[in-house]
């Protein structure tokens, strides 16, 4: 994980276009933070809404982290779907 952190910090160091945060989920310690208080616009509203609905479903218990999710054949054949 530290290697990934080092690569991210080197690639985007001092670039105001990028923001990032890495948090140790065991204790809440922030391991890396860059431009975390600056206003950012999501790269894709669809992606943000998918995340929002996913976290909502996890909280409600209608979705589990170990639950398989169905994917259409068309989507499964796509490089990106």
PyMOL Python script that loads the backbone (N, CA, C, O; Angstrom):
from pymol import cmd

cmd.read_pdbstr("""\
ATOM      1  N   UNK A   1       0.822  -1.174   0.000  1.00  0.00           N
ATOM      2  CA  UNK A   1       0.000   0.000   0.000  1.00  0.00           C
ATOM      3  C   UNK A   1       0.878   1.254   0.000  1.00  0.00           C
ATOM      4  O   UNK A   1       0.541   2.246  -0.646  1.00  0.00           O
ATOM      5  N   UNK A   2       1.981   1.213   0.708  1.00  0.00           N
ATOM      6  CA  UNK A   2       2.872   2.364   0.735  1.00  0.00           C
ATOM      7  C   UNK A   2       3.477   2.630  -0.639  1.00  0.00           C
ATOM      8  O   UNK A   2       3.717   3.783  -0.995  1.00  0.00           O
ATOM      9  N   UNK A   3       3.723   1.585  -1.406  1.00  0.00           N
ATOM     10  CA  UNK A   3       4.239   1.750  -2.760  1.00  0.00           C
ATOM     11  C   UNK A   3       3.223   2.490  -3.619  1.00  0.00           C
ATOM     12  O   UNK A   3       3.579   3.412  -4.352  1.00  0.00           O
ATOM     13  N   UNK A   4       1.973   2.091  -3.531  1.00  0.00           N
ATOM     14  CA  UNK A   4       0.917   2.764  -4.289  1.00  0.00           C
ATOM     15  C   UNK A   4       0.814   4.215  -3.856  1.00  0.00           C
ATOM     16  O   UNK A   4       0.683   5.109  -4.692  1.00  0.00           O
ATOM     17  N   UNK A   5       0.873   4.447  -2.572  1.00  0.00           N
ATOM     18  CA  UNK A   5       0.820   5.803  -2.040  1.00  0.00           C
ATOM     19  C   UNK A   5       1.975   6.637  -2.579  1.00  0.00           C
ATOM     20  O   UNK A   5       1.781   7.791  -2.959  1.00  0.00           O
ATOM     21  N   UNK A   6       3.159   6.071  -2.614  1.00  0.00           N
ATOM     22  CA  UNK A   6       4.323   6.793  -3.128  1.00  0.00           C
ATOM     23  C   UNK A   6       4.159   7.111  -4.603  1.00  0.00           C
ATOM     24  O   UNK A   6       4.520   8.203  -5.042  1.00  0.00           O
ATOM     25  N   UNK A   7       3.623   6.178  -5.375  1.00  0.00           N
ATOM     26  CA  UNK A   7       3.415   6.411  -6.802  1.00  0.00           C
ATOM     27  C   UNK A   7       2.401   7.527  -7.032  1.00  0.00           C
ATOM     28  O   UNK A   7       2.598   8.378  -7.899  1.00  0.00           O
ATOM     29  N   UNK A   8       1.326   7.524  -6.263  1.00  0.00           N
ATOM     30  CA  UNK A   8       0.293   8.553  -6.412  1.00  0.00           C
ATOM     31  C   UNK A   8       0.852   9.917  -6.045  1.00  0.00           C
ATOM     32  O   UNK A   8       0.623  10.893  -6.759  1.00  0.00           O
ATOM     33  N   UNK A   9       1.573   9.993  -4.952  1.00  0.00           N
ATOM     34  CA  UNK A   9       2.088  11.292  -4.515  1.00  0.00           C
ATOM     35  C   UNK A   9       3.128  11.822  -5.488  1.00  0.00           C
ATOM     36  O   UNK A   9       3.203  13.031  -5.707  1.00  0.00           O
ATOM     37  N   UNK A  10       3.924  10.950  -6.071  1.00  0.00           N
ATOM     38  CA  UNK A  10       4.929  11.385  -7.035  1.00  0.00           C
ATOM     39  C   UNK A  10       4.288  11.836  -8.331  1.00  0.00           C
ATOM     40  O   UNK A  10       4.691  12.851  -8.899  1.00  0.00           O
ATOM     41  N   UNK A  11       3.300  11.102  -8.805  1.00  0.00           N
ATOM     42  CA  UNK A  11       2.664  11.410 -10.086  1.00  0.00           C
ATOM     43  C   UNK A  11       1.872  12.706 -10.047  1.00  0.00           C
ATOM     44  O   UNK A  11       1.797  13.413 -11.052  1.00  0.00           O
ATOM     45  N   UNK A  12       1.282  13.029  -8.903  1.00  0.00           N
ATOM     46  CA  UNK A  12       0.387  14.178  -8.833  1.00  0.00           C
ATOM     47  C   UNK A  12       0.851  15.252  -7.856  1.00  0.00           C
ATOM     48  O   UNK A  12       0.068  16.117  -7.464  1.00  0.00           O
ATOM     49  N   UNK A  13       2.100  15.199  -7.470  1.00  0.00           N
ATOM     50  CA  UNK A  13       2.583  16.143  -6.467  1.00  0.00           C
ATOM     51  C   UNK A  13       2.416  17.584  -6.931  1.00  0.00           C
ATOM     52  O   UNK A  13       2.786  17.935  -8.052  1.00  0.00           O
ATOM     53  N   UNK A  14       1.861  18.404  -6.063  1.00  0.00           N
ATOM     54  CA  UNK A  14       1.680  19.832  -6.308  1.00  0.00           C
ATOM     55  C   UNK A  14       0.850  20.143  -7.554  1.00  0.00           C
ATOM     56  O   UNK A  14       1.007  21.213  -8.141  1.00  0.00           O
ATOM     57  N   UNK A  15      -0.011  19.250  -7.961  1.00  0.00           N
ATOM     58  CA  UNK A  15      -0.892  19.499  -9.095  1.00  0.00           C
ATOM     59  C   UNK A  15      -2.285  19.793  -8.549  1.00  0.00           C
ATOM     60  O   UNK A  15      -2.933  18.893  -8.015  1.00  0.00           O
ATOM     61  N   UNK A  16      -2.760  21.031  -8.671  1.00  0.00           N
ATOM     62  CA  UNK A  16      -4.054  21.392  -8.082  1.00  0.00           C
ATOM     63  C   UNK A  16      -5.246  20.709  -8.740  1.00  0.00           C
ATOM     64  O   UNK A  16      -6.358  20.798  -8.220  1.00  0.00           O
ATOM     65  N   UNK A  17      -5.047  20.029  -9.868  1.00  0.00           N
ATOM     66  CA  UNK A  17      -6.158  19.328 -10.523  1.00  0.00           C
ATOM     67  C   UNK A  17      -6.544  18.066  -9.775  1.00  0.00           C
ATOM     68  O   UNK A  17      -7.669  17.586  -9.916  1.00  0.00           O
ATOM     69  N   UNK A  18      -5.646  17.530  -8.993  1.00  0.00           N
ATOM     70  CA  UNK A  18      -5.876  16.246  -8.348  1.00  0.00           C
ATOM     71  C   UNK A  18      -6.146  16.405  -6.855  1.00  0.00           C
ATOM     72  O   UNK A  18      -5.659  17.331  -6.207  1.00  0.00           O
ATOM     73  N   UNK A  19      -6.922  15.491  -6.343  1.00  0.00           N
ATOM     74  CA  UNK A  19      -7.164  15.421  -4.914  1.00  0.00           C
ATOM     75  C   UNK A  19      -7.181  13.951  -4.528  1.00  0.00           C
ATOM     76  O   UNK A  19      -7.519  13.091  -5.341  1.00  0.00           O
ATOM     77  N   UNK A  20      -6.823  13.676  -3.312  1.00  0.00           N
ATOM     78  CA  UNK A  20      -6.851  12.293  -2.875  1.00  0.00           C
ATOM     79  C   UNK A  20      -6.720  12.181  -1.382  1.00  0.00           C
ATOM     80  O   UNK A  20      -6.224  13.080  -0.704  1.00  0.00           O
ATOM     81  N   UNK A  21      -7.178  11.053  -0.888  1.00  0.00           N
ATOM     82  CA  UNK A  21      -7.048  10.774   0.538  1.00  0.00           C
ATOM     83  C   UNK A  21      -6.965   9.259   0.714  1.00  0.00           C
ATOM     84  O   UNK A  21      -7.691   8.506   0.064  1.00  0.00           O
ATOM     85  N   UNK A  22      -6.077   8.830   1.594  1.00  0.00           N
ATOM     86  CA  UNK A  22      -5.949   7.425   1.959  1.00  0.00           C
ATOM     87  C   UNK A  22      -6.084   7.362   3.474  1.00  0.00           C
ATOM     88  O   UNK A  22      -5.353   8.033   4.202  1.00  0.00           O
ATOM     89  N   UNK A  23      -7.027   6.547   3.938  1.00  0.00           N
ATOM     90  CA  UNK A  23      -7.315   6.452   5.363  1.00  0.00           C
ATOM     91  C   UNK A  23      -7.161   5.004   5.811  1.00  0.00           C
ATOM     92  O   UNK A  23      -7.625   4.084   5.138  1.00  0.00           O
ATOM     93  N   UNK A  24      -6.509   4.812   6.944  1.00  0.00           N
ATOM     94  CA  UNK A  24      -6.423   3.490   7.552  1.00  0.00           C
ATOM     95  C   UNK A  24      -7.781   3.200   8.188  1.00  0.00           C
ATOM     96  O   UNK A  24      -8.155   3.846   9.168  1.00  0.00           O
ATOM     97  N   UNK A  25      -8.510   2.248   7.646  1.00  0.00           N
ATOM     98  CA  UNK A  25      -9.863   1.966   8.121  1.00  0.00           C
ATOM     99  C   UNK A  25      -9.890   1.323   9.497  1.00  0.00           C
ATOM    100  O   UNK A  25     -10.927   1.324  10.160  1.00  0.00           O
ATOM    101  N   UNK A  26      -8.774   0.778   9.930  1.00  0.00           N
ATOM    102  CA  UNK A  26      -8.741   0.174  11.260  1.00  0.00           C
ATOM    103  C   UNK A  26      -8.777   1.213  12.376  1.00  0.00           C
ATOM    104  O   UNK A  26      -9.409   1.008  13.412  1.00  0.00           O
ATOM    105  N   UNK A  27      -8.078   2.347  12.145  1.00  0.00           N
ATOM    106  CA  UNK A  27      -8.005   3.341  13.222  1.00  0.00           C
ATOM    107  C   UNK A  27      -8.397   4.756  12.800  1.00  0.00           C
ATOM    108  O   UNK A  27      -8.384   5.668  13.627  1.00  0.00           O
ATOM    109  N   UNK A  28      -8.744   4.955  11.527  1.00  0.00           N
ATOM    110  CA  UNK A  28      -9.178   6.263  11.053  1.00  0.00           C
ATOM    111  C   UNK A  28      -8.046   7.234  10.767  1.00  0.00           C
ATOM    112  O   UNK A  28      -8.295   8.398  10.450  1.00  0.00           O
ATOM    113  N   UNK A  29      -6.813   6.776  10.873  1.00  0.00           N
ATOM    114  CA  UNK A  29      -5.661   7.649  10.632  1.00  0.00           C
ATOM    115  C   UNK A  29      -5.555   7.994   9.149  1.00  0.00           C
ATOM    116  O   UNK A  29      -5.643   7.110   8.297  1.00  0.00           O
ATOM    117  N   UNK A  30      -5.367   9.278   8.838  1.00  0.00           N
ATOM    118  CA  UNK A  30      -5.177   9.727   7.460  1.00  0.00           C
ATOM    119  C   UNK A  30      -3.713   9.486   7.098  1.00  0.00           C
ATOM    120  O   UNK A  30      -2.813  10.080   7.692  1.00  0.00           O
ATOM    121  N   UNK A  31      -3.481   8.610   6.117  1.00  0.00           N
ATOM    122  CA  UNK A  31      -2.131   8.265   5.705  1.00  0.00           C
ATOM    123  C   UNK A  31      -1.609   9.202   4.631  1.00  0.00           C
ATOM    124  O   UNK A  31      -0.406   9.439   4.529  1.00  0.00           O
ATOM    125  N   UNK A  32      -2.524   9.734   3.829  1.00  0.00           N
ATOM    126  CA  UNK A  32      -2.154  10.637   2.734  1.00  0.00           C
ATOM    127  C   UNK A  32      -3.336  11.550   2.468  1.00  0.00           C
ATOM    128  O   UNK A  32      -4.485  11.107   2.466  1.00  0.00           O
ATOM    129  N   UNK A  33      -3.055  12.819   2.245  1.00  0.00           N
ATOM    130  CA  UNK A  33      -4.114  13.768   1.920  1.00  0.00           C
ATOM    131  C   UNK A  33      -3.548  14.850   1.015  1.00  0.00           C
ATOM    132  O   UNK A  33      -2.507  15.439   1.308  1.00  0.00           O
ATOM    133  N   UNK A  34      -4.238  15.104  -0.079  1.00  0.00           N
ATOM    134  CA  UNK A  34      -3.815  16.143  -1.021  1.00  0.00           C
ATOM    135  C   UNK A  34      -5.049  16.884  -1.507  1.00  0.00           C
ATOM    136  O   UNK A  34      -5.965  16.272  -2.058  1.00  0.00           O
ATOM    137  N   UNK A  35      -5.079  18.181  -1.310  1.00  0.00           N
ATOM    138  CA  UNK A  35      -6.173  19.039  -1.770  1.00  0.00           C
ATOM    139  C   UNK A  35      -7.538  18.544  -1.295  1.00  0.00           C
ATOM    140  O   UNK A  35      -8.516  18.626  -2.038  1.00  0.00           O
ATOM    141  N   UNK A  36      -7.615  18.037  -0.076  1.00  0.00           N
ATOM    142  CA  UNK A  36      -8.859  17.417   0.387  1.00  0.00           C
ATOM    143  C   UNK A  36      -9.947  18.422   0.722  1.00  0.00           C
ATOM    144  O   UNK A  36     -11.122  18.059   0.776  1.00  0.00           O
ATOM    145  N   UNK A  37      -9.583  19.677   0.947  1.00  0.00           N
ATOM    146  CA  UNK A  37     -10.593  20.676   1.286  1.00  0.00           C
ATOM    147  C   UNK A  37     -11.007  21.535   0.095  1.00  0.00           C
ATOM    148  O   UNK A  37     -11.898  22.376   0.219  1.00  0.00           O
ATOM    149  N   UNK A  38     -10.378  21.333  -1.042  1.00  0.00           N
ATOM    150  CA  UNK A  38     -10.723  22.101  -2.232  1.00  0.00           C
ATOM    151  C   UNK A  38     -11.988  21.547  -2.871  1.00  0.00           C
ATOM    152  O   UNK A  38     -12.228  20.340  -2.844  1.00  0.00           O
ATOM    153  N   UNK A  39     -12.788  22.427  -3.441  1.00  0.00           N
ATOM    154  CA  UNK A  39     -14.019  21.983  -4.104  1.00  0.00           C
ATOM    155  C   UNK A  39     -13.668  21.224  -5.378  1.00  0.00           C
ATOM    156  O   UNK A  39     -12.845  21.676  -6.174  1.00  0.00           O
ATOM    157  N   UNK A  40     -14.288  20.085  -5.561  1.00  0.00           N
ATOM    158  CA  UNK A  40     -14.087  19.248  -6.748  1.00  0.00           C
ATOM    159  C   UNK A  40     -15.438  18.898  -7.337  1.00  0.00           C
ATOM    160  O   UNK A  40     -16.429  18.771  -6.618  1.00  0.00           O
ATOM    161  N   UNK A  41     -15.467  18.747  -8.628  1.00  0.00           N
ATOM    162  CA  UNK A  41     -16.670  18.301  -9.305  1.00  0.00           C
ATOM    163  C   UNK A  41     -16.441  16.861  -9.742  1.00  0.00           C
ATOM    164  O   UNK A  41     -15.358  16.530 -10.225  1.00  0.00           O
ATOM    165  N   UNK A  42     -17.441  15.997  -9.580  1.00  0.00           N
ATOM    166  CA  UNK A  42     -17.249  14.599  -9.961  1.00  0.00           C
ATOM    167  C   UNK A  42     -16.974  14.453 -11.451  1.00  0.00           C
ATOM    168  O   UNK A  42     -17.499  15.199 -12.278  1.00  0.00           O
ATOM    169  N   UNK A  43     -16.146  13.484 -11.767  1.00  0.00           N
ATOM    170  CA  UNK A  43     -15.838  13.221 -13.170  1.00  0.00           C
ATOM    171  C   UNK A  43     -17.068  12.706 -13.899  1.00  0.00           C
ATOM    172  O   UNK A  43     -17.197  12.895 -15.108  1.00  0.00           O
ATOM    173  N   UNK A  44     -17.949  12.073 -13.193  1.00  0.00           N
ATOM    174  CA  UNK A  44     -19.151  11.530 -13.808  1.00  0.00           C
ATOM    175  C   UNK A  44     -20.263  11.468 -12.767  1.00  0.00           C
ATOM    176  O   UNK A  44     -20.118  10.812 -11.734  1.00  0.00           O
ATOM    177  N   UNK A  45     -21.347  12.137 -13.034  1.00  0.00           N
ATOM    178  CA  UNK A  45     -22.477  12.112 -12.111  1.00  0.00           C
ATOM    179  C   UNK A  45     -23.042  10.697 -11.986  1.00  0.00           C
ATOM    180  O   UNK A  45     -23.500  10.301 -10.915  1.00  0.00           O
ATOM    181  N   UNK A  46     -23.009   9.949 -13.067  1.00  0.00           N
ATOM    182  CA  UNK A  46     -23.496   8.570 -13.024  1.00  0.00           C
ATOM    183  C   UNK A  46     -22.682   7.740 -12.035  1.00  0.00           C
ATOM    184  O   UNK A  46     -23.241   6.956 -11.269  1.00  0.00           O
ATOM    185  N   UNK A  47     -21.366   7.915 -12.054  1.00  0.00           N
ATOM    186  CA  UNK A  47     -20.515   7.175 -11.118  1.00  0.00           C
ATOM    187  C   UNK A  47     -20.814   7.572  -9.682  1.00  0.00           C
ATOM    188  O   UNK A  47     -20.876   6.721  -8.795  1.00  0.00           O
ATOM    189  N   UNK A  48     -20.997   8.859  -9.458  1.00  0.00           N
ATOM    190  CA  UNK A  48     -21.280   9.335  -8.106  1.00  0.00           C
ATOM    191  C   UNK A  48     -22.625   8.807  -7.603  1.00  0.00           C
ATOM    192  O   UNK A  48     -22.736   8.411  -6.442  1.00  0.00           O
ATOM    193  N   UNK A  49     -23.628   8.799  -8.448  1.00  0.00           N
ATOM    194  CA  UNK A  49     -24.939   8.294  -8.041  1.00  0.00           C
ATOM    195  C   UNK A  49     -24.886   6.789  -7.794  1.00  0.00           C
ATOM    196  O   UNK A  49     -25.546   6.287  -6.884  1.00  0.00           O
ATOM    197  N   UNK A  50     -24.112   6.071  -8.590  1.00  0.00           N
ATOM    198  CA  UNK A  50     -23.963   4.635  -8.372  1.00  0.00           C
ATOM    199  C   UNK A  50     -23.337   4.374  -7.007  1.00  0.00           C
ATOM    200  O   UNK A  50     -23.789   3.496  -6.272  1.00  0.00           O
ATOM    201  N   UNK A  51     -22.300   5.133  -6.668  1.00  0.00           N
ATOM    202  CA  UNK A  51     -21.683   4.991  -5.352  1.00  0.00           C
ATOM    203  C   UNK A  51     -22.670   5.337  -4.244  1.00  0.00           C
ATOM    204  O   UNK A  51     -22.764   4.623  -3.247  1.00  0.00           O
ATOM    205  N   UNK A  52     -23.397   6.422  -4.417  1.00  0.00           N
ATOM    206  CA  UNK A  52     -24.366   6.852  -3.405  1.00  0.00           C
ATOM    207  C   UNK A  52     -25.405   5.753  -3.157  1.00  0.00           C
ATOM    208  O   UNK A  52     -25.685   5.403  -2.010  1.00  0.00           O
ATOM    209  N   UNK A  53     -25.966   5.219  -4.230  1.00  0.00           N
ATOM    210  CA  UNK A  53     -26.986   4.178  -4.087  1.00  0.00           C
ATOM    211  C   UNK A  53     -26.399   2.888  -3.521  1.00  0.00           C
ATOM    212  O   UNK A  53     -27.065   2.180  -2.765  1.00  0.00           O
ATOM    213  N   UNK A  54     -25.160   2.581  -3.882  1.00  0.00           N
ATOM    214  CA  UNK A  54     -24.504   1.388  -3.347  1.00  0.00           C
ATOM    215  C   UNK A  54     -24.307   1.500  -1.843  1.00  0.00           C
ATOM    216  O   UNK A  54     -24.625   0.570  -1.102  1.00  0.00           O
ATOM    217  N   UNK A  55     -23.783   2.635  -1.390  1.00  0.00           N
ATOM    218  CA  UNK A  55     -23.574   2.809   0.050  1.00  0.00           C
ATOM    219  C   UNK A  55     -24.905   2.845   0.802  1.00  0.00           C
ATOM    220  O   UNK A  55     -25.001   2.345   1.923  1.00  0.00           O
ATOM    221  N   UNK A  56     -25.918   3.429   0.191  1.00  0.00           N
ATOM    222  CA  UNK A  56     -27.244   3.445   0.814  1.00  0.00           C
ATOM    223  C   UNK A  56     -27.776   2.022   0.974  1.00  0.00           C
ATOM    224  O   UNK A  56     -28.302   1.672   2.030  1.00  0.00           O
ATOM    225  N   UNK A  57     -27.641   1.202  -0.072  1.00  0.00           N
ATOM    226  CA  UNK A  57     -28.110  -0.179  -0.017  1.00  0.00           C
ATOM    227  C   UNK A  57     -27.315  -0.990   1.009  1.00  0.00           C
ATOM    228  O   UNK A  57     -27.879  -1.849   1.686  1.00  0.00           O
ATOM    229  N   UNK A  58     -26.016  -0.727   1.128  1.00  0.00           N
ATOM    230  CA  UNK A  58     -25.206  -1.414   2.137  1.00  0.00           C
ATOM    231  C   UNK A  58     -25.686  -1.060   3.545  1.00  0.00           C
ATOM    232  O   UNK A  58     -25.793  -1.933   4.406  1.00  0.00           O
ATOM    233  N   UNK A  59     -25.970   0.208   3.770  1.00  0.00           N
ATOM    234  CA  UNK A  59     -26.460   0.633   5.086  1.00  0.00           C
ATOM    235  C   UNK A  59     -27.818   0.025   5.411  1.00  0.00           C
ATOM    236  O   UNK A  59     -28.078  -0.347   6.555  1.00  0.00           O
ATOM    237  N   UNK A  60     -28.690  -0.076   4.398  1.00  0.00           N
ATOM    238  CA  UNK A  60     -30.034  -0.629   4.610  1.00  0.00           C
ATOM    239  C   UNK A  60     -30.022  -2.148   4.724  1.00  0.00           C
ATOM    240  O   UNK A  60     -30.996  -2.745   5.182  1.00  0.00           O
ATOM    241  N   UNK A  61     -28.921  -2.776   4.309  1.00  0.00           N
ATOM    242  CA  UNK A  61     -28.836  -4.228   4.361  1.00  0.00           C
ATOM    243  C   UNK A  61     -29.424  -4.921   3.151  1.00  0.00           C
ATOM    244  O   UNK A  61     -29.533  -6.147   3.140  1.00  0.00           O
ATOM    245  N   UNK A  62     -29.810  -4.162   2.123  1.00  0.00           N
ATOM    246  CA  UNK A  62     -30.344  -4.777   0.906  1.00  0.00           C
ATOM    247  C   UNK A  62     -29.233  -5.216  -0.036  1.00  0.00           C
ATOM    248  O   UNK A  62     -29.498  -5.853  -1.056  1.00  0.00           O
ATOM    249  N   UNK A  63     -27.996  -4.880   0.298  1.00  0.00           N
ATOM    250  CA  UNK A  63     -26.823  -5.277  -0.471  1.00  0.00           C
ATOM    251  C   UNK A  63     -25.728  -5.634   0.520  1.00  0.00           C
ATOM    252  O   UNK A  63     -25.557  -4.967   1.541  1.00  0.00           O
ATOM    253  N   UNK A  64     -24.983  -6.701   0.207  1.00  0.00           N
ATOM    254  CA  UNK A  64     -23.861  -7.117   1.046  1.00  0.00           C
ATOM    255  C   UNK A  64     -22.576  -7.050   0.229  1.00  0.00           C
ATOM    256  O   UNK A  64     -22.607  -7.169  -0.996  1.00  0.00           O
ATOM    257  N   UNK A  65     -21.454  -6.861   0.902  1.00  0.00           N
ATOM    258  CA  UNK A  65     -20.179  -6.783   0.200  1.00  0.00           C
ATOM    259  C   UNK A  65     -19.796  -8.104  -0.470  1.00  0.00           C
ATOM    260  O   UNK A  65     -19.065  -8.104  -1.460  1.00  0.00           O
ATOM    261  N   UNK A  66     -20.284  -9.228   0.060  1.00  0.00           N
ATOM    262  CA  UNK A  66     -19.944 -10.533  -0.510  1.00  0.00           C
ATOM    263  C   UNK A  66     -21.004 -11.046  -1.476  1.00  0.00           C
ATOM    264  O   UNK A  66     -20.948 -12.198  -1.907  1.00  0.00           O
ATOM    265  N   UNK A  67     -21.960 -10.204  -1.815  1.00  0.00           N
ATOM    266  CA  UNK A  67     -23.076 -10.604  -2.674  1.00  0.00           C
ATOM    267  C   UNK A  67     -22.698 -10.468  -4.155  1.00  0.00           C
ATOM    268  O   UNK A  67     -22.227  -9.410  -4.574  1.00  0.00           O
ATOM    269  N   UNK A  68     -22.900 -11.521  -4.947  1.00  0.00           N
ATOM    270  CA  UNK A  68     -22.653 -11.405  -6.386  1.00  0.00           C
ATOM    271  C   UNK A  68     -23.698 -10.481  -7.027  1.00  0.00           C
ATOM    272  O   UNK A  68     -24.866 -10.489  -6.637  1.00  0.00           O
ATOM    273  N   UNK A  69     -23.271  -9.699  -7.998  1.00  0.00           N
ATOM    274  CA  UNK A  69     -24.179  -8.795  -8.700  1.00  0.00           C
ATOM    275  C   UNK A  69     -24.341  -9.265 -10.137  1.00  0.00           C
ATOM    276  O   UNK A  69     -23.350  -9.537 -10.814  1.00  0.00           O
ATOM    277  N   UNK A  70     -25.575  -9.363 -10.608  1.00  0.00           N
ATOM    278  CA  UNK A  70     -25.794  -9.809 -11.991  1.00  0.00           C
ATOM    279  C   UNK A  70     -25.327  -8.748 -12.992  1.00  0.00           C
ATOM    280  O   UNK A  70     -25.485  -7.547 -12.768  1.00  0.00           O
ATOM    281  N   UNK A  71     -24.756  -9.216 -14.086  1.00  0.00           N
ATOM    282  CA  UNK A  71     -24.297  -8.346 -15.167  1.00  0.00           C
ATOM    283  C   UNK A  71     -24.833  -8.914 -16.466  1.00  0.00           C
ATOM    284  O   UNK A  71     -24.774 -10.125 -16.681  1.00  0.00           O
ATOM    285  N   UNK A  72     -25.351  -8.069 -17.328  1.00  0.00           N
ATOM    286  CA  UNK A  72     -25.896  -8.547 -18.602  1.00  0.00           C
ATOM    287  C   UNK A  72     -24.769  -9.118 -19.463  1.00  0.00           C
ATOM    288  O   UNK A  72     -23.601  -8.787 -19.263  1.00  0.00           O
ATOM    289  N   UNK A  73     -25.125  -9.972 -20.416  1.00  0.00           N
ATOM    290  CA  UNK A  73     -24.120 -10.542 -21.323  1.00  0.00           C
ATOM    291  C   UNK A  73     -23.421  -9.444 -22.116  1.00  0.00           C
ATOM    292  O   UNK A  73     -22.203  -9.466 -22.294  1.00  0.00           O
ATOM    293  N   UNK A  74     -24.210  -8.488 -22.587  1.00  0.00           N
ATOM    294  CA  UNK A  74     -23.625  -7.388 -23.357  1.00  0.00           C
ATOM    295  C   UNK A  74     -22.594  -6.639 -22.514  1.00  0.00           C
ATOM    296  O   UNK A  74     -21.483  -6.370 -22.971  1.00  0.00           O
ATOM    297  N   UNK A  75     -22.965  -6.314 -21.309  1.00  0.00           N
ATOM    298  CA  UNK A  75     -22.051  -5.591 -20.427  1.00  0.00           C
ATOM    299  C   UNK A  75     -20.825  -6.455 -20.101  1.00  0.00           C
ATOM    300  O   UNK A  75     -19.705  -5.947 -20.053  1.00  0.00           O
ATOM    301  N   UNK A  76     -21.031  -7.735 -19.881  1.00  0.00           N
ATOM    302  CA  UNK A  76     -19.934  -8.634 -19.565  1.00  0.00           C
ATOM    303  C   UNK A  76     -18.922  -8.761 -20.676  1.00  0.00           C
ATOM    304  O   UNK A  76     -17.755  -9.056 -20.421  1.00  0.00           O
ATOM    305  N   UNK A  77     -19.354  -8.543 -21.919  1.00  0.00           N
ATOM    306  CA  UNK A  77     -18.436  -8.635 -23.073  1.00  0.00           C
ATOM    307  C   UNK A  77     -17.715  -7.315 -23.346  1.00  0.00           C
ATOM    308  O   UNK A  77     -16.763  -7.284 -24.126  1.00  0.00           O
ATOM    309  N   UNK A  78     -18.148  -6.245 -22.727  1.00  0.00           N
ATOM    310  CA  UNK A  78     -17.561  -4.933 -22.955  1.00  0.00           C
ATOM    311  C   UNK A  78     -16.246  -4.793 -22.205  1.00  0.00           C
ATOM    312  O   UNK A  78     -16.081  -5.335 -21.112  1.00  0.00           O
ATOM    313  N   UNK A  79     -15.321  -4.068 -22.795  1.00  0.00           N
ATOM    314  CA  UNK A  79     -14.088  -3.743 -22.081  1.00  0.00           C
ATOM    315  C   UNK A  79     -14.416  -2.793 -20.922  1.00  0.00           C
ATOM    316  O   UNK A  79     -13.851  -2.900 -19.833  1.00  0.00           O
ATOM    317  N   UNK A  80     -15.333  -1.870 -21.182  1.00  0.00           N
ATOM    318  CA  UNK A  80     -15.787  -0.920 -20.152  1.00  0.00           C
ATOM    319  C   UNK A  80     -17.295  -0.852 -20.236  1.00  0.00           C
ATOM    320  O   UNK A  80     -17.864  -0.673 -21.312  1.00  0.00           O
ATOM    321  N   UNK A  81     -17.930  -0.997 -19.102  1.00  0.00           N
ATOM    322  CA  UNK A  81     -19.389  -0.973 -19.109  1.00  0.00           C
ATOM    323  C   UNK A  81     -19.900  -0.158 -17.967  1.00  0.00           C
ATOM    324  O   UNK A  81     -21.111  -0.018 -17.802  1.00  0.00           O
TER     325      UNK A  81
END
""", "prot")
cmd.dss("prot")
cmd.show_as("cartoon", "prot")
cmd.util.cbc("prot")
cmd.orient("prot")
